[in-house]
Every structure is written in structure tokens, then in C-alpha cells.
């Protein structure tokens, strides 16, 4: 059902102008809004909630006067998207998804994993049988334990092979990459849901409090200060545009990488 809902948007998508996605890849953003299956079955699945509660939720305590209060911020879905990777697509470079949240990773390789050290978690659901040939995700087991100074090497990674009934789950600190699709005619479709901590957003929801017309009348400096531009490398986009570009109705064909300096090969 999610594939049927996503297909028109995949068909309408254009090749990406930049290095973030290979030109053979098509995307359907806002999967949760466009697919009832993704929203009412996958998103709220009890197992997903159990895992995000364990690894992403954050509980802290503080005092109001002499009374101690404890609060738990529950994980939220940061983004849900369908990827459709066509024949000839090159592999991504190994990366950590939590780069968007500027995580400073401590080396836990010798001490063991500390629950609470990850700020995000991903769930990847295949739309087709996923093989090495059609570009299965590759990952480095144990790399979520590495400090920020350790670089990944391709020879350390292995493929995540999946059938239609499987789900690939990974922590935000795990090094991984989309594999190369070397088939002549197969497309690899994958539905992804990415969860992060619930407090990684503004305290006041300014986006619902003001109309598009009002926002467009503000100075660029005010728009930026209130979050209508992106946080590098790519937090806050709408249909792969900045919020201001989206409100202006800008043509998606005119844009590529959000922050090219973050995506270029060294």
C-alpha cells in the first residue's frame, strides 16, 4: 500500500543536482502524510515504540524549589521517506545519520555501549527483496561504538540483505551507506522512518502561528533566526527545498545539495 501511494511522487521526482543523491535515485518525501499504511501501521507499531523508548527517549530530573520533578521526552519521527534506487546508481559514502544533530561521539569500543548515547534511530522497510546486486545497504557492525575521530573503511562493511517481511534497524551512530545498484533492470525500493529526541525542535511552534504571507514579509535575518533556513547539513527541508523556497513556490529543479560543502568528496 505504501508503494502505491508513493509511486506517483517517485515518478514525478527529478534527478538530484548534486552529490547528496545519485541521479538514478527517486524520492518520495512526507511518506507519513501520504501513506496510511506507513502512518497508522509502521509508525505506531509497538515494537518500534519499544525500541525508540529504550534508545532515544530522554529522562531527566530537576528541582522547582525543594521539589524534584522528573520528565521524559519521547522520541518523534524526524523524517519518513521512500527511496527508489535505479540501475547504475553508485554507492553512497559511509556516513552516520546523526551528523545532522552534531553528535560528538565518545569512544565506547573498550567500555561497552552506553544506552542513551545515541540521539536517533532508523527503521528501513524494503519494498522489494534487497540483494547485494540491487544495492543493499552496507554497514559496519560495531561502528556505533567508535569515537568521532575514527574514519570508516569500506572493507569493514557488510550488506544488509532483506526480504519483504524484514526491517533493518540501526542507531544513528552506525556507519552505513546505500550500496551500488549494478543490475541492468532492477529498482531497489526502501521506505525509511528516522526517529530522534522529541526536544530537538523549537519550544514555540512558530510555523503554525504565522501565515505564509506574514513569514515572506519578514526580513531574511528574522526568517533565519526563526528556523526558516536549514541547519547544516540538511535539517528542516520541505520537499527538498528550504522553507522559504517552499513558501515562495520555487521550482524544485533549481536546487541540489542543501550544503554542498558537506557533501563533496574530499
N, C-alpha and C positions, 0 to 999 in steps of 0.2 A: 504493500500500500504506500509506504514512504517513497519507493522508487517511482510509482505512478505519479504521485504528487510533485516530486522533484523534477521529473523528466522535462516538462515544458521550460523550466528555468535553466536546466542544463543545456537544452537545445538552443536557447536564446543567448547563452553566455558567449563571450568573445575571448579569443586568446589573450592572455595576460601580457602586457608590455613591460617587461622587467624580468628580474631573476627570482622573484618570490615563488612563482608557479611556472612549470614548463608550459609551453604553448599548447601542448596536447591535452592539458587538463581543463575540464569544465567544472564549474562550481554552482551550487545552489545554497545561498545564504538563507538565514531565517528559517531553517528547517522546522523548528518547533512551531512557528506560526503557520507554516504551510502544510504540515503533515499531522493529522490527528493521531496516527499510529506513533509517531515519534514523541508527540506531546503527552498523550494520555496513557501510553503503554511503556515506552522505553524510559522517558524522563522520570516517571514516578514509580518505576519498578522498585520493590522493597529491597532487593539486593543492591541496587545502585545506591539507594539511600543509606543502607548499612555501611557500605564501603566509604562513601563520602563522609559519613558521620565519624568513622574511625580515623580517616587520614586527613581530612580537610577542615572539618568543623574546628572552631577555636573557642575554648572556655577560659575565662579569666575572672579574677575576683578583685574588688577594690572596696574601699570604705567610704560611706557617707557618714561623716562624724565617727561614731564608735560602732556603727552597724556595718557588718560585712555583707556585701552583695556579690552574687555570682551570676555571670551572664554567659550564654553560649550563642555565638554567631554561626548559623548553619550555612553550609555550602550552597551556592547558587550556580545555575548553568550560565557560564560566561559566553559561550557561543555554541551553536549547533549548526552543522553544515554537511552537505553531501559533496563528495569529491568523485569525479568521473575521469579516470586517467586513461588516455588512449594509447594505441600502439606508437612506439617510438619515443615516448616520454622518458627523459633522463631521470636518474635517481636524484633525490634531494641530497644535500649535505647533512651529515649527522648534526643534530641540534637538540636542545632542551626546550620544551614548550613554555616553561616558566620564565624564559628570557623576558617575556612581556612584563613580568612583575618584578624584575630586577632583583632576583633572589641571589644572595651571597651564600653559596654552598660551603658548608664546613666538611672537612674530610671525615667521613664516618666509616671508612673501609676497615680500620682496625678496631674501632669501638663498637661497631654494630649500629644498625638503623635506629634512629630516634623518632618515634611516632610524633607527628606534629611539625617535623622539619620541612615537609612539603606543603605548598600552598595551593596546589591544583592537582587534578586527576582527570584522565581522559578515558572515554569508552568508545571503542571503534567497532561498528557493526557492519559486516560485509554484505554487499548487495549481490555479489557473485562469489563463487569459490575462488579463494585467493591463493595464488601459487607464486613460486619464485619467478616464473616466466612473465606473468602479467603484473609483476611489480609489488609483491607482498612487502609490507612494512618490515624494515630491518631494525634491530635494536641490540644494544649491548647489555646483557644481563649484569646486574650489579652496579651499573654506572650511576644509579641514583645515589650511591654512597660516596661518589667522588667529590672532592673539593673543586672549587671553581677554577683552579689553576691547571687541572689535568685535562689535556686535549684528547678527544676520541680518535680512534683509528678504525678504518673500515674493516680490517681483518679481525677485529674483536666482535663484530656484529653478526647476528644470525637472523633468518627470516621468521616472521610470524605467519605461518600457514593457517588458513581458516576456511571452514565450511560455512554454509549459510546459517547454521544454527549457533555459531560461535560468537564470542565477543572478546575483543582484545582490550585489556585494562592496563593502564600504565600510570605511574606517578609523574608529576610534572618535571621531576629532576632526572628522568631517564633519557639517555641519549638514544635517538632513533631517527629514522628517515624513511620517506616513501621510496620504494625500490623502483628500478627501471622496468618499464614495460617493453619487453623485447619480442612480444608476439606480433604476428603480422595482422591480426584482426580482432583481438580480444580487448575489451574495455574493462578496467577494474573499478568497480563502484564501491564506495565506502561511505557510511554515514557516521559522523563523529559528534559526540557531545563532550564538552570540556567544562569541568566544574572548578570553581575557585572559591575562596573565602568570601562570605557574604558581606563583609565590611569593606571590600575593595571597590567602593563606589562613594559618591558624594553623600554627605549627611542629608542635605536638602535636595529633593528631586526637582531640579530647576528645569529639566527637559519637559515635564508635563505642566509646569506652572506658567509657561510663556508660549505664545503662538509663534509660528514660523516667521510671520511678518515682523513681529516685535524683535525676534532674535536677529534677523537680517538687517534691522535698522541700527543695531549696536555697532560700536567700533570694533575693529579686528582684535584689538587688545583685550576688550571686555569679553568677546566671544572666546578667545583663547583661555582667558583666566577662568571661565566657567565651563570649560571642557568641550567646546565645540570644534576643537582641533584634536589631533591624535597625540597620544602619549607614545613616544618612540619605544619599540619599533612599530607596533601596529595595534594599539588598543584604542577602541572607540569608533571603529568604522561602521558605516551603514551601506549595505550593498556594495562594499568595496570602495566606498567614497568617504571623504571626511564628512562630518555632519553638515558643515556649511556648504560643501559641494552638493550634498544631497538636497538640502533645503532650497538651493538655487536651481535644482533640476539639471545639474551639469551632466554632460554626456559621458557615460562610463568608458567609452572608447578612448577618451583623452587621458586616462590615468593608468599608471603602472604601480611600481613598488611605492609603498607608503613612505618609507625611509630608505632610499637606495643605498645610503652609506652602511646600513646594517645588513644588506643582503648580498653585496658584491663579494665575489671570491677574492681572497687576499692574494 
